[in-house]
Amino acid sequence: MSRIIIMSADPSAPGAKAVSALRKVNPMSISAARRALSGAEPLVDSVVFENDHERVAALIRSVCRSLREMERPFRIYELAPDEGWANLDEALKEKLELTPSALENILARVASERV
């Protein structure tokens, strides 16, 4: 199992349009969306490879697409399910970072294994 974390790489305060766009694809409160878009907390924090893989994969893809459309930079990380994001040091976070294509390969591989 893997845990996928998507973090905003733009610390600037998001506008109402960005908050609204994020909330359309990832239901959360307005304040949580603002914190996530400014990088204070994850935009997505989900374990993949479980029974709800299709829903989680759709959420991850939707959030990434929305961020690209908003032109807000983001970073993707793969952790073990029991690893805590807040407890990781920056050097380890760098090692856990994924490219968007690596993430897509993971999601596609899991989908093919579930068929």
Order of alpha helices (4+ residues) and beta strands (2+ residues): beta-alpha-alpha-beta-alpha-beta-alpha-beta-alpha
